[in-house]
Amino acid sequence: MTHSTPATPAIRPAAVAGAFYPGSASALARDLRVLLAGASAAKIWRPKAIIAPHAGYVYSGPIAASVYGPLRALRASIRRVVLLGPTHRVAVNGLALPSTSGFATPLGVVPLDAAAIADIEALPQVVVSDAAHAMEHSLEVQLPFLQSVLDDFTLVPLAVGRALAAQVAEVLERLWGGDETLIVISSDLSHYLPYAVARETDAETARRIVALDPPLDHQQACGATPVNGLLLAARRHGLQAQLIDLRNSGDTAGDRSRVVGYGAFAFAMASANVH
């Protein structure tokens, strides 16, 4: 007797819609319009990579919007997004790809980049784990922002567990590409410190990120592993980092006794200006 296994779903459904962000397309699109309209018009360089936070939009949405807003100027040229975020619910060794062909949000489905995935899947630190992706919010919350500011794009989603910064950097190197590829690292900063302590702690972390000075630890940034990998790759490629926004949940929608820190950063060649 043969036993068949259930087919893997082709599309990874939205897991935190209605919790971290609105579950209806109209409400989500409205909230994103408001967040992006409220983003500073500050000039940033043409980013090759960004770091954005991944809490609920009421908490970290304004900070994320500050670095996503300027990407609208590049909406026609960015065709692939390499998205890395830490695992929160399922432990994994290495960097986990899903076996699905797309990721859904209330705004539609983002197709995965099969060719790019094929370029990295033989690396020993790259594994396949649908469980690591199933309920993971760190990647999902970035997608509606990307869907709002870019035209059609494909996705390479990597849930990062136990890995060395050099292993992350090696994956990024394989996927680096040209102007068509944007790297997005999803990370919050400090967790559950008093407001004043968090401000001081996060300011030092931001200084280290802007200086491309790894390693950060997981008390400084929950996504320290992918952040450290990006910092190594950024140094290798001669990028410069720019702090776009630095706030915490006490500044947005939380009380100030225990806050979570959020930073938005852009990485680019210094000569690559975008207005």
BAVOSE-677545 format. One record per residue (C-alpha): residue number from 1; x, y, z; residue in one letter. Coordinates in nm, 3 decimals. Example, Ala and Ser with C-alpha at 12.3 -4.5 7.8 and 13.67 -1.06 7.14 Angstrom:
REM residues 2
ATOM   pos      east     north        up   code
ATOM     1     1.230    -0.450     0.780      A
ATOM     2     1.367    -0.106     0.714      S
REM end
This chain:
REM residues 275
ATOM   pos      east     north        up   code
ATOM     1     0.000     0.000     0.000      M
ATOM     2     0.133     0.343    -0.087      T
ATOM     3     0.073     0.644     0.129      H
ATOM     4     0.038     0.984    -0.026      S
ATOM     5     0.139     1.299     0.155      T
ATOM     6    -0.071     1.613     0.139      P
ATOM     7     0.035     1.849    -0.135      A
ATOM     8     0.212     2.163    -0.019      T
ATOM     9    -0.014     2.464    -0.066      P
ATOM    10     0.098     2.672    -0.361      A
ATOM    11     0.040     2.999    -0.177      I
ATOM    12     0.136     3.081     0.181      R
ATOM    13    -0.176     3.252     0.321      P
ATOM    14    -0.159     3.565     0.532      A
ATOM    15    -0.120     3.457     0.894      A
ATOM    16    -0.133     3.786     1.087      V
ATOM    17    -0.380     3.991     0.883      A
ATOM    18    -0.638     4.126     1.123      G
ATOM    19    -0.383     4.123     1.406      A
ATOM    20    -0.062     4.304     1.308      F
ATOM    21    -0.239     4.497     1.033      Y
ATOM    22    -0.596     4.525     0.899      P
ATOM    23    -0.747     4.211     0.753      G
ATOM    24    -0.953     4.376     0.479      S
ATOM    25    -0.794     4.507     0.162      A
ATOM    26    -0.973     4.841     0.179      S
ATOM    27    -0.882     4.910     0.542      A
ATOM    28    -0.524     4.799     0.485      L
ATOM    29    -0.485     5.016     0.175      A
ATOM    30    -0.631     5.312     0.364      R
ATOM    31    -0.396     5.267     0.660      D
ATOM    32    -0.096     5.236     0.431      L
ATOM    33    -0.193     5.555     0.245      R
ATOM    34    -0.210     5.740     0.576      V
ATOM    35     0.121     5.597     0.699      L
ATOM    36     0.304     5.670     0.376      L
ATOM    37     0.153     6.018     0.349      A
ATOM    38     0.283     6.092     0.697      G
ATOM    39     0.638     5.982     0.613      A
ATOM    40     0.901     6.251     0.603      S
ATOM    41     0.997     6.389     0.264      A
ATOM    42     1.364     6.371     0.362      A
ATOM    43     1.594     6.284     0.074      K
ATOM    44     1.765     5.947     0.094      I
ATOM    45     2.017     5.781    -0.133      W
ATOM    46     1.897     5.527    -0.385      R
ATOM    47     1.879     5.229    -0.152      P
ATOM    48     2.019     4.889    -0.230      K
ATOM    49     1.900     4.763     0.108      A
ATOM    50     1.681     4.877     0.394      I
ATOM    51     1.612     4.775     0.751      I
ATOM    52     1.250     4.815     0.865      A
ATOM    53     1.068     4.714     1.186      P
ATOM    54     0.804     4.439     1.204      H
ATOM    55     0.566     4.511     1.490      A
ATOM    56     0.197     4.581     1.452      G
ATOM    57     0.139     4.882     1.229      Y
ATOM    58    -0.008     5.088     1.513      V
ATOM    59     0.330     5.059     1.686      Y
ATOM    60     0.596     5.051     1.416      S
ATOM    61     0.408     5.145     1.100      G
ATOM    62     0.515     5.512     1.098      P
ATOM    63     0.881     5.412     1.130      I
ATOM    64     0.855     5.153     0.853      A
ATOM    65     0.675     5.406     0.632      A
ATOM    66     0.968     5.646     0.665      S
ATOM    67     1.195     5.413     0.471      V
ATOM    68     0.933     5.263     0.239      Y
ATOM    69     0.795     5.599     0.123      G
ATOM    70     1.103     5.699    -0.078      P
ATOM    71     1.096     5.365    -0.262      L
ATOM    72     0.797     5.492    -0.460      R
ATOM    73     1.046     5.682    -0.677      A
ATOM    74     1.197     5.345    -0.772      L
ATOM    75     0.873     5.152    -0.818      R
ATOM    76     0.931     5.080    -1.185      A
ATOM    77     1.293     4.964    -1.149      S
ATOM    78     1.281     4.729    -0.847      I
ATOM    79     1.169     4.389    -0.970      R
ATOM    80     1.292     4.153    -0.700      R
ATOM    81     1.289     4.180    -0.320      V
ATOM    82     1.515     3.963    -0.106      V
ATOM    83     1.344     3.964     0.234      L
ATOM    84     1.509     3.833     0.551      L
ATOM    85     1.364     3.831     0.900      G
ATOM    86     1.418     3.641     1.224      P
ATOM    87     1.212     3.340     1.325      T
ATOM    88     0.992     3.399     1.631      H
ATOM    89     0.792     3.076     1.663      R
ATOM    90     0.980     2.787     1.505      V
ATOM    91     1.348     2.718     1.567      A
ATOM    92     1.549     2.653     1.254      V
ATOM    93     1.913     2.596     1.175      N
ATOM    94     2.017     2.822     0.890      G
ATOM    95     1.805     3.032     0.656      L
ATOM    96     1.469     2.879     0.569      A
ATOM    97     1.293     2.905     0.235      L
ATOM    98     0.930     2.798     0.197      P
ATOM    99     0.822     2.542    -0.062      S
ATOM   100     0.530     2.758    -0.172      T
ATOM   101     0.514     2.960    -0.493      S
ATOM   102     0.377     3.283    -0.348      G
ATOM   103     0.287     3.479    -0.034      F
ATOM   104    -0.061     3.623     0.006      A
ATOM   105    -0.176     3.940     0.181      T
ATOM   106    -0.514     4.112     0.162      P
ATOM   107    -0.365     4.318    -0.123      L
ATOM   108    -0.291     4.014    -0.339      G
ATOM   109    -0.028     3.747    -0.398      V
ATOM   110     0.344     3.814    -0.433      V
ATOM   111     0.506     3.543    -0.648      P
ATOM   112     0.830     3.386    -0.536      L
ATOM   113     1.137     3.415    -0.760      D
ATOM   114     1.202     3.054    -0.855      A
ATOM   115     1.521     3.132    -1.048      A
ATOM   116     1.674     3.326    -0.759      A
ATOM   117     1.575     3.055    -0.513      I
ATOM   118     1.746     2.798    -0.735      A
ATOM   119     2.067     3.003    -0.709      D
ATOM   120     2.085     2.958    -0.331      I
ATOM   121     1.907     2.635    -0.244      E
ATOM   122     2.224     2.425    -0.274      A
ATOM   123     2.405     2.632    -0.009      L
ATOM   124     2.443     2.423     0.309      P
ATOM   125     2.298     2.698     0.532      Q
ATOM   126     1.980     2.723     0.320      V
ATOM   127     1.698     2.484     0.416      V
ATOM   128     1.330     2.447     0.331      V
ATOM   129     1.082     2.481     0.616      S
ATOM   130     0.719     2.568     0.563      D
ATOM   131     0.672     2.547     0.940      A
ATOM   132     0.919     2.831     0.993      A
ATOM   133     0.712     3.051     0.760      H
ATOM   134     0.359     2.943     0.847      A
ATOM   135     0.296     3.184     1.138      M
ATOM   136     0.601     3.409     1.106      E
ATOM   137     0.511     3.778     1.110      H
ATOM   138     0.853     3.935     1.056      S
ATOM   139     0.839     3.881     0.681      L
ATOM   140     0.466     3.911     0.629      E
ATOM   141     0.423     4.259     0.774      V
ATOM   142     0.671     4.400     0.520      Q
ATOM   143     0.475     4.276     0.220      L
ATOM   144     0.181     4.522     0.221      P
ATOM   145     0.428     4.812     0.234      F
ATOM   146     0.618     4.665    -0.060      L
ATOM   147     0.294     4.603    -0.251      Q
ATOM   148     0.198     4.968    -0.195      S
ATOM   149     0.522     5.132    -0.307      V
ATOM   150     0.642     4.901    -0.586      L
ATOM   151     0.499     4.778    -0.912      D
ATOM   152     0.512     4.405    -0.988      D
ATOM   153     0.797     4.227    -0.812      F
ATOM   154     0.904     3.878    -0.715      T
ATOM   155     1.010     3.769    -0.368      L
ATOM   156     1.285     3.563    -0.206      V
ATOM   157     1.167     3.514     0.156      P
ATOM   158     1.415     3.380     0.410      L
ATOM   159     1.328     3.311     0.773      A
ATOM   160     1.659     3.334     0.955      V
ATOM   161     1.730     3.109     1.251      G
ATOM   162     2.065     2.998     1.393      R
ATOM   163     2.328     3.111     1.145      A
ATOM   164     2.656     3.296     1.126      L
ATOM   165     2.668     3.648     0.987      A
ATOM   166     2.907     3.524     0.721      A
ATOM   167     2.652     3.262     0.613      Q
ATOM   168     2.386     3.531     0.575      V
ATOM   169     2.629     3.749     0.382      A
ATOM   170     2.708     3.459     0.147      E
ATOM   171     2.338     3.421     0.064      V
ATOM   172     2.304     3.795     0.008      L
ATOM   173     2.606     3.787    -0.222      E
ATOM   174     2.441     3.521    -0.440      R
ATOM   175     2.126     3.732    -0.465      L
ATOM   176     2.284     4.079    -0.482      W
ATOM   177     2.197     4.155    -0.844      G
ATOM   178     2.176     4.512    -0.971      G
ATOM   179     1.928     4.797    -0.941      D
ATOM   180     1.643     4.551    -0.998      E
ATOM   181     1.707     4.385    -0.659      T
ATOM   182     1.619     4.537    -0.321      L
ATOM   183     1.729     4.371     0.003      I
ATOM   184     1.495     4.416     0.302      V
ATOM   185     1.598     4.317     0.653      I
ATOM   186     1.315     4.296     0.904      S
ATOM   187     1.416     4.376     1.262      S
ATOM   188     1.301     4.559     1.570      D
ATOM   189     1.557     4.693     1.816      L
ATOM   190     1.555     4.667     2.197      S
ATOM   191     1.265     4.497     2.377      H
ATOM   192     1.079     4.589     2.695      Y
ATOM   193     1.318     4.844     2.842      L
ATOM   194     1.199     5.163     3.014      P
ATOM   195     1.158     5.448     2.768      Y
ATOM   196     1.470     5.647     2.857      A
ATOM   197     1.690     5.337     2.870      V
ATOM   198     1.554     5.217     2.536      A
ATOM   199     1.626     5.552     2.370      R
ATOM   200     1.988     5.539     2.486      E
ATOM   201     2.029     5.172     2.394      T
ATOM   202     1.872     5.211     2.051      D
ATOM   203     2.075     5.521     1.973      A
ATOM   204     2.393     5.324     2.031      E
ATOM   205     2.262     5.038     1.816      T
ATOM   206     2.175     5.285     1.538      A
ATOM   207     2.525     5.431     1.560      R
ATOM   208     2.671     5.084     1.515      R
ATOM   209     2.447     5.009     1.217      I
ATOM   210     2.533     5.338     1.045      V
ATOM   211     2.903     5.268     1.107      A
ATOM   212     2.861     4.918     0.954      L
ATOM   213     3.005     4.786     1.279      D
ATOM   214     2.887     4.432     1.355      P
ATOM   215     2.823     4.221     1.549      P
ATOM   216     2.502     4.330     1.714      L
ATOM   217     2.343     4.091     1.964      D
ATOM   218     1.981     3.987     1.996      H
ATOM   219     1.919     4.221     2.287      Q
ATOM   220     2.007     4.512     2.059      Q
ATOM   221     1.805     4.384     1.763      A
ATOM   222     1.585     4.076     1.741      C
ATOM   223     1.694     4.044     1.379      G
ATOM   224     2.061     4.075     1.469      A
ATOM   225     2.162     3.772     1.262      T
ATOM   226     2.033     3.903     0.926      P
ATOM   227     2.134     4.259     1.020      V
ATOM   228     2.491     4.146     1.088      N
ATOM   229     2.499     3.962     0.755      G
ATOM   230     2.382     4.275     0.575      L
ATOM   231     2.644     4.488     0.749      L
ATOM   232     2.918     4.253     0.629      L
ATOM   233     2.783     4.258     0.273      A
ATOM   234     2.738     4.636     0.279      A
ATOM   235     3.100     4.685     0.379      R
ATOM   236     3.214     4.451     0.102      R
ATOM   237     3.014     4.644    -0.157      H
ATOM   238     3.113     4.990    -0.036      G
ATOM   239     2.765     5.094     0.075      L
ATOM   240     2.697     5.368     0.324      Q
ATOM   241     2.416     5.350     0.579      A
ATOM   242     2.173     5.628     0.661      Q
ATOM   243     1.945     5.646     0.966      L
ATOM   244     1.598     5.745     0.848      I
ATOM   245     1.393     5.716     1.169      D
ATOM   246     1.447     5.598     1.526      L
ATOM   247     1.157     5.575     1.769      R
ATOM   248     0.990     5.325     1.997      N
ATOM   249     0.644     5.208     2.098      S
ATOM   250     0.635     5.475     2.369      G
ATOM   251     0.644     5.735     2.091      D
ATOM   252     0.366     5.576     1.888      T
ATOM   253     0.100     5.374     2.067      A
ATOM   254     0.238     5.217     2.382      G
ATOM   255     0.306     5.310     2.741      D
ATOM   256     0.658     5.415     2.832      R
ATOM   257     0.731     5.171     3.113      S
ATOM   258     0.824     4.885     2.873      R
ATOM   259     0.886     4.976     2.513      V
ATOM   260     1.011     4.815     2.192      V
ATOM   261     1.257     5.006     1.976      G
ATOM   262     1.218     5.059     1.602      Y
ATOM   263     1.471     5.186     1.350      G
ATOM   264     1.457     5.251     0.977      A
ATOM   265     1.781     5.250     0.779      F
ATOM   266     1.880     5.274     0.412      A
ATOM   267     2.201     5.142     0.255      F
ATOM   268     2.329     5.278    -0.075      A
ATOM   269     2.627     5.393    -0.272      M
ATOM   270     2.682     5.750    -0.158      A
ATOM   271     2.659     5.884    -0.512      S
ATOM   272     2.323     5.718    -0.578      A
ATOM   273     2.087     5.995    -0.480      N
ATOM   274     1.710     5.969    -0.497      V
ATOM   275     1.486     6.267    -0.438      H
REM end
